[in-house]
Amino acid sequence: MLQPDEKEKLERGFAEAEASLFLEGLTPTPFGQSLKKRVLDGTITIEQAEAELCAHYIPAAVSRIA
């Protein structure tokens, strides 16, 4: 379970990241939103979310380059 101050910090970080996406005309993906929810629910850490994000998107990016 996240401490209230830690959760607030993470919510602020997610809000800033989403604002950046919106300014670029993008929106968060359902996958990204699900990771955000799991982090804020305290079921995974931000580090685990980052690892899942990389595992999900890096293979697709690499295959486009090759």
C-alpha positions in Angstrom: 0.0 0.0 0.0 1.3 3.4 -1.0 1.7 6.1 1.6 -0.5 9.2 0.9 2.5 11.4 0.2 4.0 8.9 -2.2 0.7 8.4 -4.0 0.3 12.2 -4.4 3.8 12.4 -5.8 3.1 9.7 -8.3 -0.2 11.2 -9.3 1.5 14.5 -9.9 4.1 12.8 -12.1 1.5 10.9 -14.1 -0.5 14.2 -14.6 2.7 16.0 -15.9 3.5 13.1 -18.2 -0.1 13.0 -19.6 -0.1 16.8 -20.0 3.1 16.5 -22.1 1.4 13.8 -24.3 -1.7 16.0 -24.8 0.5 19.0 -25.8 2.0 16.8 -28.5 -1.4 15.7 -29.7 -1.1 12.2 -28.2 -3.1 10.3 -25.6 -2.1 7.6 -23.1 -2.6 4.1 -24.3 -4.9 1.7 -22.6 -1.8 -0.3 -21.6 -0.2 2.7 -20.1 -3.4 3.6 -18.3 -3.6 0.1 -16.8 0.0 0.4 -15.6 -0.8 3.7 -14.0 -3.8 2.3 -12.2 -1.8 -0.7 -10.9 1.0 1.6 -9.6 -1.5 4.0 -7.9 -3.3 1.0 -6.5 0.0 -0.2 -5.0 -0.1 -3.6 -6.7 3.1 -2.9 -8.6 6.0 -0.5 -8.2 6.9 2.2 -10.6 10.1 0.2 -11.4 7.9 -2.8 -12.3 5.7 -0.6 -14.5 8.7 0.7 -16.3 10.0 -2.8 -16.9 6.6 -3.9 -18.2 6.4 -0.8 -20.5 9.8 -1.6 -21.9 9.0 -5.2 -22.4 5.8 -4.3 -24.2 7.1 -1.5 -26.5 10.8 -2.1 -27.2 10.4 -5.3 -29.2 7.9 -3.5 -31.5 10.2 -0.5 -31.9 13.2 -2.7 -32.7 11.2 -4.7 -35.3 10.3 -1.5 -37.1 14.0 -0.5 -37.3 15.2 -3.9 -38.6 
